[in-house]
Amino acid sequence: MAKVKTQYSCNKCGTTFPRWQGKCDSCNEWNTIVEDIGAANASPLLPKKNTAKAAPITYLHSEHKPVPRIETGMSEFDRVLGGGFVPGSAILIGGDPGIGKSTLLLQTAAYFTKKNKVLYVCGEESTSQVQMRAKRLGVDKAEVELCPISQLEMVLATIKHNQPDIVIIDSIQTLFAESADSAPGSVSQLRLCAHALIQVAKASGIGLIFVGHVTKDGTIAGPRVIEHMVDGVLYFEGDRGHSFRLLRAFKNRFGATNEIGVFDMRDTGLTEVTNPSALFLEGRPEGASGSVVLPALNGTRPLLVEVQALVSKSQLSQPRRTTLGLDANRVSMVAAVLDKHAGTPFGEHDVFVNIVGGLKINEPAADLAIATALMSSLTNTALPHDMAVFGELGLSGEIRNVTSAGDRAIEATKLGYGSLLCPPSDGIKGTTEPIKHIGDLLGILRG
């Protein structure tokens, strides 16, 4: 009996080592190297082919057909994918447990069956559990083929026999190959299963959708090599205290990245939100100090969100800086600029800043909105209810223009925020309160 060879692999980048060590030499991460038994002895699942013949060559300037798209039935999902699902592509979707990944894909699978044959590999659930969810979602009449197995060899055999157009793997961490001795979800199993499925999908033109678990840091579990192999990486996010969900694209070979789709989780499933700005501004108080509307940019879509700030006298030697949905370093920088160039004593106050609705905003255009909310709370002065604020704040106190200023202004005007507090720009029409320096902010607030 041959001796089982043991090696060690990094959970982050997938680099293998002959022995354990504390730090990965490739990605410089600590405590990510784990034991990976039998990875070196795993036999390939796909038969070896004769590669002696030269591969066909295609020139860059030669004519090519446009990439076809398959609609998902949800315009928000299509937006994130870049216009629809591409046949023969592999997409990886990650998200927290219970956030709604399986619900989203089951609804999408039901819509796919109108024109395509769909195989749903439910390795985490039994067929009866999936059928119960489908009945609750109202898609139990869809011709979706359910395959409740986790063995990779059986999945590949089922794909070859049934010849589906789209295969959904829920989830990739549950699959295991008998040719590898390690447990399901290990580095070697993930790499082997993902590679085998992607090779079959590319060779036969099958669309492939993976569901991936996430770590406590919010990143997709497993080696990063899986994210490099797939054509798109999407994250399904949401706040437990709110019903809306966000689908973000972090990698997309067939469309733009950083696009988002907004959904509302209800008892009957996910419904797309056609007007996200109205959803995030719902219930905004009128005449409250520290409340500012920010036209934030997510991908190519401007969204109106509410920035709330609370400034109170601190009893601590080091005042607190607490943020939700914003970068704490950016808020500290804005407070320091106000302290230096606007003469406001933020060094003596506790600062709390929040993006209402659980959204995360990380762009320079939020600087002026943060500064305005802080100043409004400090002076207990409310902004006009129809005013929107955006602009980048420099360390010298100057207010600079931001990208897509015209689109932000159009979105704000569409929802009734015709008064804009922003730096002067040729792309903006009807700016009522142009501002060039942060020192002018106090005068604008006091009217």
N, C-alpha and C positions, 0 to 999 in steps of 0.2 A: 504493500500500500504506500503510495507516494505521500511524502510529508507535506502537510498543508503549509503553504508559505504565508507568512504574516507581514504585512506592510502597514504603513500609517499614511493617512491622507488628511489634507486640510479641508475643513468644512466650508471655508470661504472661497478659495480659488481652485481646490481640487488637486493641488500638487502632492505627489507621493514622496514618501521618505522611507528609507530602510529601517529606521529606528525612531522612537518617539523623541521629540524635543519640544521645548516650551514655546518657541517662536517660529512662525513660518517664514522662511527666507524669501519667498516669492511676494507675499502680500503684506509682510511685516506685522501680521496679527498675532496676538498672544492667546494661548490656550484654545486653539482651534484645531489642533492635530489630534485625530482619534484613530484607534486601531481599526484596520480594514482587512479582515481575514479573507483570504482567497481571492482578492481582486486580481492579483497577477495570474492566477490559474484559471480565471473565467474564460470559457471558450466562446468564440463569436457565435451569435445566433443566426446571422445571415450567411448563406453559403458563399464561399469564395469563388470569384469569377476570374476568368482569364483576362488580364489587363494588358496583354502584350500589344494589342492593337492601339494605334494612336487615337486619341479622342477627337471628335469633330470640332472644328474651329468656327466660331462666329465672330465677325468683325463688329466693332462698336458702332460703325456707321450703317450697318445693314438694317433693313426694315424689320420691324417687329410688330406683332399684334398687341393692342392694348390689353392690360391685365383685367380679366373679368372679375366682377364682384358679385357676391351673394348677399342680399339684404338679410339682416338679422331680425327684422320686424320691429326694431326700436331705433328711431333716428338718433338717439343719444349714443347708443352702442355703435352705430355706423359712423358717427362723427369721430369717435375715439379711434376706430379702426382705420380711418382715412377714406371712408366711403363705402364700407362693406367688407365682408370676409372674403379673402382671396383663396381660391381652391389651390391645394397643394402647399399651403403655408402652415406653420406651427405657431400657435399662440399660447403663452403661459399667463395664467390669471392667478394672482395671489390675494390674500386677504385674511383678516382675523377670523377665528372660528365663529360660526353662526352669523356672519355679517350678511350672507345672502348670495354667496357664489353659486351654490347648487341651484338655488331658485332662479337666478339669472340665466344660467345655462340650460335649465330644463325648459324655461319659457322660450329661449332662443331655439332649442332643439325642436320644440313643437312647431315653431314657425318654419324651420328649415325643411320639415317633412312635406311641406306643400309642393316642393319642387326637387327635393333631394332625399336620399336615403341616409338615415342617421343611426349610428351605433353609439349607445351611451354605456360606457363601462363604469359601473357603480361599485368600485372596490370597497367603499366605506359603508355602504348600506345594502340592505337586501332589496329585492325587486318589490316586495310588498310595501316597504317604506317609501320607495320612490313613487309607486303608484298612489299611495295615500297623499303625498305632496302634490302630485299631478292633479288629483281630484280636487284638492283644495284650491289649486291655481286655475282650475277650469280647463286644463289641457290634457285630460285623461283620454280623450278620443284620438289624440295624435298617434301616428304610426311610428313611434320611436322604439327601436330595438334595444332592450335592456340586457346587459351582460354582467351579472354579479360575480365576477371572478377577479383574482389578483395575480394569477400566474402569467407571466409575460408570454411564454410559449403558447398558451391557450388563447391569449388575446390576439397574437399574430395569426394563429390558425383561423380564428373566427373572422378576422378582417379579410383573410385570403378567401374564405368560403363565402361570406356574405357580400363582399364587394361594396361596402358603404361609400358614400360620397364624403361624409363628415364623421369623424370619430371624436368623442368627448371622453377624456380620461379623468375620472373624479375619485381619487386624486393620484398623482404620479408617485407620492410617497408610499402608497399601499401596494404598488406593483413589486414583484420580485421575480428574478430569473433563477431557475434551478442550476444554471451553469455557474452561478456565483454563490459562495458559501456564507456570505454575510447576511445580516438581517434586513428586512424591508426598511427602506428609508435611509440606509447607509449611503456613504459617498459612492461606493462602487456600484451598488444596485441602482441608484438614481442615474448615474452616468450611463450605465449599460442599458437600462430600460428606455431612457430618453433617446439615446443614439439609435437603438434598434427601431423604435417607432417612427422617428423622424426619417430614417433611411427608407422605410417602407412607404411612408406618406409621400416623400419626394419622388420615389420611383413610380408610384401609381397615381399621383395627382390627388391624393386624399387630403382633405382639410383636417387639421389636427388641433384640438384644444386641450391643454393640460390645466388642471387645477393644482396649485401648489400651496403647501402650508407655509406659514410665516413664523419667524423667530420672535423672541420677546422684543427685539429691536425694530420689528416691523418689516424686515427684509425677508425675501423668499428663502426658505430653508434649503440646504443642500449646497453643492459646489456652484460657484459662479459660472462654470463652464456650461451649465444648462441654459442660463440666460443668453450665452453667446450662441448656442446652437439654434435657438428658436428665432422666429422672424419678428415676434412682438412680445413685449412684457407689459402686462396691465396689472394695476392694483385696484382692488375694490375696497373702498374705505367708507367709514361711517362712524358716527358717534352714537353710543348706546342710548343717550338721552334724547336723540332726535330721530325722526323717521326717514330722513333723506339719506341717500347713499351717493358716493362719488366714484366714478370709474376713471382712472387716470392712465395715460399711456406714457411709459418711460422709455420704451424702445419700440420702433415701428419701421420696418423696412419698406412698407407700402404706404406710408403717410406721415403726417407731422407728429412730433412728440409733444408732450406736455398738454395735450388736449384733455378735456374732462367731459364726462357725461353725468348728468344729474338725474337721479331716480328717487322715487318716493316709495318706501316699503309699507305696504298695507296688508290686511288679512288675506286678500286675494292675490298677493304677489307684488311684483315691482311694476310701477307705472312711471313712464318718463315724464320729467318736468319740463314743459315747454318754455316757461318763463322763470328761470331760477332766481333772478334778481328780486322779483316780487315775493318769492318764498323766503329769502334770507332777510328781507326788510319787513316781514310781517310782524306786527305788534310793536314797531318802533315807537317809543314815547315821543310826544310832541312837546317842545319847550324844555327838554331836559338838558342840563349841562353835561359836557363830556361825551356827547353822542355826535358822531360824524359819519356821513355816508361817503364811502370810497368806491369809485369805479375801478375795481381790480381786474387785471388781465390774466386769464387762465388759458394758455394756448393762444388761439385766435379769438376767443370769446371774452368780451368784457362782462363782468358780473358786478352788480352793486351789492356791497356788504356794509354792515354797520360796525364801526370801530368805537368801542366804549372805553373810557378812561376814568379812573378815580384817583385823585391826588389828595392825600391827607397828611396832616402834620405828623412827623415821625417822632417816636419816643426812643428810638434806637440810635446807637452811635453810627451804625451803617444802615441807612434807609433801605427798605426792601424794593426790589424791582421784580414784579411778578407779571408774567405774560402768558396768554393763552391764544394760540393761533398765530403768533408773531415771533420773530427772532428776538430773544432777550437782549442780545448785543446791539441790535439795531435800535431798540427802544432806549437802551442806556445811552447810545450815541446821540439820539434825538434830544433826550433830556439834557445832556451835557451841552449841546449846541444852544438850546434855549437858555440854559443857565449863563452861558458865556456871552451870547449876542442879543438876547432879549431881556436880560436883567431879571429873570425869574428865579427864585431860590429853590430849585428842584433838589439841590443837595441836602435840604432839610426836610424833605417830604418823602413819604412812601408813595410809590407809583404802581398802579395796577392797570393793565391794558388787556382788553379782550376783543376777539373777533366773534361776534354773535353768530350762533349756529354751528360752531365747531369747525369752521373752515380754517385752513392754514394758508396764510398769505406771506410770501417771501419775495418781494420785489421793491426796488427803490421808490416806485411811485407811491408807496404807502407812507413815506416819510412825512410829507406835509399833513396828511390826515392824522397821523399819530401826534404830531406837534400841535395841531389845532385841537384835538381832543384833550390833550394834556393841559393846554392853556385855557380851554373852555372850562374844564373841571376846576383848575386852580382859581380862576377868577369868578367861578359860578355864573358864567355867562353862556346862554344858549345860542347856538347858531340858528339862522333862519331854517325852517323846516324843509324848504325846497332847495337847499344848497348841497352840492357835492364837492369834494375836495380831493385833489391829487397833485403830486409833484415830488421831485427828488430834492433832498436837503443836503447841501454841501457843508463841510466842516467850517467854512468861513461864513456860514449863514445864508448863502445865496440859494435861491430856488431855481432848479434847472428843469428843462423840459424832459418828458418821458416818451417812450415809444407808444404809438397808436393813440395819441392824444385825441384825434378826431373821433375815433371809434368809441372811446370812453365818453366823450361829450354827447355823442348821438345816443348811446345807451342811457345816459343819465336824463337827457331831455325826453326820451321816449317814456320814461316812468314818472315824469313830472318834476324832475330836478333841473329846472332851467337855469338856476343860478350856480355858477361854477367859480370856485376859488382855486386857481391854478396859475402857473407861470404863463405869460403871453406866448401864443403860438399861432402861426399862420393857418394851421389846420383846424382851429377852433373858431367857430362863429358865435358871437353873442356872449363872450366871456365878460361877466359883469364885475368881477373882482380880481383883476390881474395882480399878482404879487411877485416881487423880484427878490425881496430879502426878508428873512424871518423876523427882523426887527419891526416890520410893518404889521405883523400879525395881530399884536395887541390892539393897535388902532382900528383895524378892521373888525375885530370882535366887539369893541365898544361902540362901533358905528360912527 
